[in-house]
Amino acid sequence: MLNKHTVLTPRLEVIWKVAIGIQSYTIDTGAEFSNGNYTNSYSQTLKGSVFATFVSAGFDYHISKVISIGVETSILPAKYKKLKDNNDNEYLIDENVRVPV
């Protein structure tokens, strides 16, 4: 759902958005282990989907009929659960996952 509301001047609009839906995601992880002369690499791809909500608010200033500039902030909260390993269909993580940044 998108809502625009003109404030102060006809060129300035307040915009807010709300959405719900399913978000698909992929998490790629990897590590490399070294023991003297021996090096071992490990990589894993986890995939899943989650029910998510999206909330956003912002301002737009219309410079012309087709050009505007603005600022917007948004949040997309969701818990990543039930991750499946791409290489092993039996492997399933059934807990909230923190993705390192």
HUDAVEN-V959438 format. One line per field, one symbol per residue. ss: DSSP state (2 for helix, 1 for strand, 0 for the rest). burial: I if it has 9 or more other ideal C-beta (glycine too) atoms within 8 Angstrom, else O. Layout:
BEGIN
ss=???
burial=???
END
This chain:
BEGIN
ss=01111100000111111111111111111111111001111111111111111111111111000001111111100000001110000001100000000
burial=OOOOOOOOOOOIIIIIIIOOOOIOIOIOOOOOOOOOOOOOOOOIIIIIOIOIIIIIIIIIIIOOOOOOOIOIOIOOOIOIIOIIIOOOOOOOIOOOIOOOO
END
